[in-house]
């Protein structure tokens, strides 16, 4: 690579050799903390030699995502995996100064995904809207969210996220970002993470706004008994100390836990209430209300968020295989999961922000989908309208159909305006937005 295509960013953490492309700074694999297996993340000492941040980072070891075949496409194909995965990806305008900051927490049920994937690259937000964008990778599955008494504490992945936000506060100004204008954006497990970060110890001041995309908020409380059940099930399967097992052996353990779940849940792994840094369930709403007074929120769901989960979450799921009634029951299951796990809890959360906390909140429902696509407006379909290089989404089953590319351009432009406006500090006037084919984000939308 020619020297004109690189530059060195000198941050308090240490110098980073990064790419320059299309008036953007692109930095991959910036370490924000260090953690050995089953240990809490620790602060890294500053490095003195320039760290090469020009290549894609390794991702947390994981099994193939169940959503890749039905919705996302092969987003993690051919990526190198390593337990040393506490990295950030930063994409920022080349000449940014005191710019608003977006921090992306990816979804994937706390068992799959990474911040450093092409499908999550926030190119347009940085290039067209002047936002400094940071994507966070954190530990997943058995590496980040399996509590093993005496060996692995709960919530390691959540602590990773907090460590990343602390690093951002200390270093993002070197990339042109304003540490006092940080908006955290998360989808599904990432949105669940934001709620947990709001309730966690020692997170005040680490972010100032939040966008929650399809958070299955019911899961936060549903997981309370699951944590202990999962720990007991794991203990029954272990024959050696998990600290001595290979990475592939731990993934085999995770596969066994997922194939025979202790409870039917959208996310079997995840943050656990009552374990550091989270409060007990009885204190959750009080902790959230105290934080949400000063953290404006935009929360959204898709019209068919529950569709990928209906087959194992719906109340009549055992009858789905029967010919004739299976499709009808799956539609009913989709309706039930969408509303009971996504829409109704999101509406209640918005009410909590406004009425209990005295804060500001906007909600939206995303309803567009390609004509004839049986997945309809399912879980994850709004992500390509905000993030990602266009080529990264071409194999996504959820986008197969007429006018998809046209709508990714047209509707995507308005969706990015909506997100960028919120990140820049504006508030949408309507309390609730319905986002379909004809949605437009104009100046009249903002307060």
C-alpha positions in Angstrom: 0.0 0.0 0.0 1.3 3.4 -0.9 2.3 5.7 2.0 -0.2 8.3 0.8 -3.0 5.7 1.6 -2.0 5.6 5.3 -1.6 7.9 8.2 -0.8 7.5 11.9 -3.3 8.6 14.6 -1.6 9.4 17.8 -4.0 8.6 20.6 -3.4 8.4 24.4 -3.5 4.6 24.1 -0.7 4.7 21.5 0.0 5.4 17.8 -2.2 3.6 15.3 -1.3 3.1 11.6 -4.6 3.4 9.7 -6.0 3.5 6.2 -7.2 6.6 4.4 -9.8 6.1 1.7 -12.4 8.4 0.2 -11.7 11.1 2.8 -12.3 8.6 5.6 -10.0 7.2 8.3 -10.5 3.4 8.6 -8.9 1.7 11.6 -9.4 -2.0 12.4 -8.4 -4.2 15.3 -7.7 -1.4 17.9 -7.3 -3.2 21.2 -9.3 -1.5 24.0 -8.6 -4.0 26.8 -7.0 -7.3 27.6 -8.6 -10.4 29.2 -7.4 -14.0 29.5 -10.1 -16.6 29.3 -12.9 -16.2 31.9 -11.3 -13.1 33.3 -12.6 -9.5 33.6 -11.2 -7.1 31.0 -8.2 -5.1 32.2 -6.8 -1.8 31.1 -4.0 -2.1 28.5 -0.8 -0.1 29.1 -0.1 2.5 26.4 1.9 1.1 23.5 4.8 3.1 22.0 5.4 1.4 18.7 2.8 2.1 16.0 0.1 -0.5 15.9 -0.9 -1.7 12.4 -4.7 -1.2 12.3 -5.2 -1.6 8.5 -6.5 -5.1 8.3 -9.7 -6.8 9.5 -9.6 -8.0 13.1 -10.2 -11.5 14.3 -13.6 -12.2 15.6 -14.7 -14.0 18.8 -14.9 -17.8 18.3 -18.5 -18.7 17.4 -20.8 -21.3 15.7 -22.6 -20.4 12.4 -25.5 -18.0 13.1 -29.0 -19.5 12.8 -30.0 -16.2 11.2 -27.5 -16.3 8.4 -29.5 -18.9 6.4 -32.9 -17.2 6.9 -32.1 -13.5 7.0 -28.6 -12.2 6.9 -26.6 -14.3 4.5 -23.0 -15.5 5.2 -21.8 -12.3 7.1 -19.0 -14.1 9.0 -17.8 -16.4 6.3 -14.1 -17.0 6.1 -13.3 -14.8 9.0 -10.4 -15.7 11.4 -11.4 -16.4 15.0 -9.5 -15.9 18.2 -10.3 -15.5 21.9 -8.2 -12.3 21.8 -11.1 -10.3 20.3 -11.5 -7.1 22.4 -11.1 -4.8 19.4 -12.6 -1.6 18.1 -13.2 -0.6 14.5 -13.2 3.2 13.9 -14.4 4.9 10.7 -14.3 8.7 10.8 -14.2 11.7 8.4 -10.6 12.5 7.7 -10.8 16.0 9.0 -13.3 15.5 11.8 -13.1 17.7 14.9 -15.4 17.6 17.9 -17.8 15.5 15.8 -20.7 13.4 17.3 -19.8 9.8 18.0 -21.8 6.7 17.2 -20.9 3.4 19.0 -22.3 0.3 17.4 -23.0 -2.8 19.5 -23.8 -5.7 17.2 -26.5 -8.3 17.7 -26.4 -12.0 17.3 -28.1 -13.4 20.4 -24.8 -12.9 22.4 -23.4 -16.0 20.5 -22.5 -14.6 17.0 -21.3 -11.6 15.1 -18.6 -9.0 15.4 -18.2 -5.3 15.2 -15.6 -5.6 12.4 -17.9 -7.0 9.6 -18.5 -5.4 6.2 -22.3 -5.6 6.8 -21.9 -3.3 9.8 -19.4 -0.8 8.2 -20.9 2.7 8.9 -19.4 4.2 5.7 -22.3 6.5 4.9 -22.8 7.8 8.4 -19.2 8.9 8.5 -18.8 10.1 4.9 -22.2 11.8 4.3 -23.1 12.9 7.9 -19.8 13.6 9.6 -20.2 11.1 12.4 -17.2 9.4 14.0 -18.3 5.7 14.1 -16.9 3.1 16.5 -17.9 -0.6 16.2 -17.2 -2.8 19.3 -16.4 -6.4 19.4 -16.9 -8.3 22.6 -16.8 -11.8 24.0 -19.7 -14.1 23.1 -21.4 -17.3 24.2 -19.4 -19.5 26.6 -16.5 -17.0 26.5 -18.5 -14.0 27.6 -21.8 -15.1 29.1 -21.6 -18.5 30.7 -21.3 -18.3 34.5 -19.3 -21.2 36.0 -19.1 -20.8 39.8 -15.5 -20.4 40.9 -14.2 -20.2 37.4 -16.1 -17.8 35.1 -18.1 -14.9 36.4 -21.3 -13.7 34.7 -21.4 -10.7 32.4 -17.9 -10.7 31.0 -19.2 -9.6 27.6 -21.0 -6.7 29.2 -17.9 -5.7 31.1 -16.0 -5.8 27.8 -18.6 -3.3 26.4 -18.1 -1.0 29.4 -14.3 -1.2 28.9 -14.7 -0.2 25.3 -16.8 2.8 26.2 -14.2 3.9 28.8 -11.5 3.6 26.1 -13.6 5.7 23.7 -14.0 8.5 26.4 -10.2 8.6 26.7 -9.2 8.3 23.1 -11.9 9.3 20.6 -10.9 12.9 20.4 -7.7 11.8 18.6 -10.0 10.5 15.8 -12.0 13.7 15.7 -14.8 12.7 18.0 -16.4 14.6 20.9 -16.5 12.3 24.0 -19.3 14.4 25.4 -21.6 13.5 22.4 -21.6 9.7 22.3 -24.7 7.8 21.1 -24.8 4.1 21.6 -26.7 2.2 18.9 -27.4 -1.5 19.2 -29.6 -4.1 17.5 -31.2 -7.1 19.2 -28.5 -8.4 21.6 -26.7 -5.1 21.1 -29.9 -3.2 22.1 -30.4 -5.5 25.1 -26.8 -4.6 26.0 -27.6 -0.9 26.0 -30.4 -1.4 28.5 -28.0 -3.4 30.7 -25.3 -0.7 30.4 -27.8 1.9 31.5 -28.5 -0.2 34.6 -24.8 -1.1 35.3 -22.4 0.2 37.8 -19.9 2.8 36.7 -21.4 3.7 33.3 -22.6 7.2 34.0 -21.2 9.7 31.5 -19.9 7.0 29.1 -22.7 7.7 26.6 -25.4 10.4 26.2 -28.0 9.1 23.8 -29.2 5.7 22.8 -30.9 4.0 19.8 -32.3 0.6 20.5 -33.1 -1.5 17.4 -35.4 -4.5 18.1 -34.5 -5.1 21.7 -36.2 -8.3 23.0 -36.7 -6.5 26.3 -38.7 -9.3 27.9 -35.6 -11.5 27.8 -33.7 -9.4 30.4 -36.0 -10.7 33.1 -36.7 -14.1 31.5 -33.0 -14.9 31.8 -32.9 -14.7 35.6 -33.6 -18.4 36.2 -31.8 -19.4 33.0 -28.4 -18.3 34.2 -28.3 -20.9 37.1 -30.0 -23.6 34.9 -27.4 -23.0 32.2 -24.5 -23.2 34.8 -25.8 -26.5 36.1 -26.3 -27.9 32.7 -22.8 -26.9 31.7 -21.3 -28.4 34.9 -23.0 -31.7 34.0 -21.4 -31.8 30.6 -17.9 -30.8 31.7 -15.4 -33.5 32.3 -12.3 -31.3 32.6 -11.6 -27.8 33.8 -12.9 -25.4 31.1 -9.8 -23.2 31.6 -7.8 -26.1 30.1 -10.1 -26.9 27.2 -9.3 -25.9 23.6 -11.4 -23.2 21.9 -13.1 -25.8 19.7 -14.0 -27.9 22.8 -15.6 -24.9 24.4 -17.6 -24.3 21.2 -18.7 -28.0 21.3 -19.9 -27.3 24.8 -21.8 -24.3 23.6 -23.4 -26.3 20.8 -24.6 -28.9 23.2 -26.2 -26.2 25.4 -27.9 -24.7 22.4 -29.1 -27.9 20.9 -30.8 -29.0 24.2 -31.8 -25.6 25.7 -32.7 -25.4 29.4 -35.5 -23.0 28.4 -37.0 -21.9 25.1 -35.7 -18.4 24.7 -34.6 -16.0 21.9 -31.3 -15.6 23.6 -30.1 -18.3 25.9 -26.9 -16.5 26.8 -26.8 -12.9 27.9 -26.3 -10.5 30.8 -27.5 -11.7 34.2 -29.3 -9.5 36.7 -28.0 -9.7 40.2 -24.4 -10.3 39.1 -21.8 -7.5 38.8 -22.2 -5.0 37.4 -26.0 -5.4 37.2 -28.4 -4.8 40.0 -31.0 -7.2 41.3 -34.3 -7.3 39.4 -36.0 -5.4 42.2 -33.7 -2.4 41.6 -33.7 -2.5 37.8 -36.5 -0.1 37.0 -35.3 2.4 39.6 -31.8 2.3 38.2 -33.0 2.7 34.6 -35.4 5.6 35.5 -32.6 7.5 37.2 -30.4 7.2 34.1 -33.0 7.7 31.4 -33.9 11.1 32.7 -30.8 12.4 31.0 -30.3 9.9 28.1 -32.7 10.5 25.2 -33.8 7.3 23.5 -35.0 6.2 20.1 -36.4 2.6 20.1 -37.7 0.6 17.2 -38.9 -2.7 16.1 -39.8 -4.4 12.8 -43.3 -5.4 11.7 -42.3 -9.1 11.8 -39.5 -9.1 14.3 -40.6 -12.5 15.7 -40.7 -14.4 12.4 -37.2 -16.1 12.7 -38.0 -17.1 16.3 -41.6 -18.3 16.0 -40.8 -21.9 15.3 -39.2 -22.4 18.7 -40.8 -19.6 20.7 -44.5 -19.6 19.7 -47.0 -21.0 22.2 -48.2 -23.6 19.7 -44.8 -24.4 18.2 -45.2 -28.2 18.7 -48.0 -28.2 16.0 -46.0 -26.3 13.3 -44.9 -29.5 11.4 -48.5 -30.6 10.7 -49.6 -29.9 7.1 -52.3 -27.4 6.5 -52.3 -25.7 9.9 -48.5 -25.2 10.2 -48.3 -22.0 8.2 -51.3 -20.5 9.9 -49.9 -21.3 13.3 -46.5 -20.0 12.3 -48.2 -16.7 11.4 -49.9 -16.6 14.8 -46.6 -17.4 16.5 -44.9 -14.6 14.6 -47.6 -12.2 15.7 -47.2 -13.4 19.3 -43.4 -13.3 19.5 -43.2 -9.9 17.7 -45.6 -8.3 20.1 -44.8 -10.0 23.4 -41.0 -9.8 23.0 -40.5 -6.7 20.9 -43.4 -4.3 20.2 -45.2 -4.2 23.6 -42.0 -4.1 25.7 -40.6 -1.4 23.5 -43.8 0.7 23.9 -43.6 0.1 27.7 -40.0 1.2 27.7 -40.8 4.4 25.8 -43.5 5.1 28.4 -41.0 4.4 31.2 -38.6 6.9 29.7 -41.2 9.6 29.3 -43.5 9.1 32.3 -41.3 7.5 35.0 -37.9 9.0 34.2 -39.2 12.3 32.8 -36.9 11.8 29.7 -37.3 12.0 26.0 -38.2 9.1 23.8 -39.2 8.3 20.2 -40.4 4.9 18.9 -40.7 3.6 15.3 -42.0 0.5 13.5 -40.1 -0.6 10.3 -42.6 -2.1 7.9 -40.9 -2.3 4.4 -40.0 -5.6 2.9 -39.4 -6.9 -0.7 -42.6 -7.9 -2.4 -43.1 -11.6 -2.4 -40.4 -12.3 0.2 -41.9 -14.7 2.8 -39.7 -13.3 5.6 -41.5 -10.0 5.2 -40.3 -7.2 7.5 -38.4 -9.6 9.8 -35.8 -9.3 12.5 -32.6 -7.4 11.2 -34.2 -6.1 8.0 -33.6 -2.4 9.1 -29.9 -2.8 9.6 -28.9 -2.6 5.9 -30.7 0.8 5.7 -28.3 2.2 8.3 -25.0 0.3 8.1 -22.9 -1.8 5.7 -21.2 -1.8 2.4 -23.9 -2.6 -0.3 -21.9 -5.6 -1.5 -22.1 -7.1 2.0 -25.9 -7.5 1.9 -26.3 -8.9 -1.7 -26.6 -12.5 -0.4 -29.1 -11.7 2.4 -32.3 -13.8 2.0 -34.4 -11.2 3.7 -33.6 -8.7 0.9 -34.4 -11.0 -2.0 -37.1 -9.5 -4.2 -37.9 -6.7 -6.6 -36.8 -3.1 -5.8 -34.6 -4.1 -3.0 -31.5 -2.3 -4.3 -33.6 0.7 -5.2 -35.1 0.9 -1.7 -31.8 0.4 0.0 -30.7 3.6 -1.8 -33.9 5.6 -1.5 -35.3 4.6 1.9 -31.8 4.0 3.2 -31.0 7.7 2.6 -33.9 8.8 4.8 -33.2 6.2 7.5 -29.6 7.4 7.7 -30.8 11.0 7.9 -33.1 10.0 10.8 -30.3 8.2 12.7 -27.7 10.9 12.0 -30.1 13.7 13.1 -30.7 11.9 16.4 -26.9 11.2 16.8 -26.2 14.9 16.2 -28.5 15.9 19.0 -31.9 16.6 17.4 -35.3 15.1 18.5 -38.0 13.8 16.2 -41.3 15.7 16.6 -43.6 12.7 16.4 -43.7 10.4 19.4 -44.0 7.4 17.0 -42.9 6.9 13.4 -44.1 4.3 10.9 -41.3 3.6 8.4 -42.4 2.2 5.1 -41.7 2.6 1.4 -42.7 6.3 1.4 -41.1 7.4 4.6 -39.2 10.6 4.3 -36.9 12.3 6.9 -37.2 16.0 6.2 -36.3 19.1 8.3 -39.9 19.3 9.4 -39.4 16.1 11.4 -37.1 17.6 13.9 -37.5 19.7 17.0 
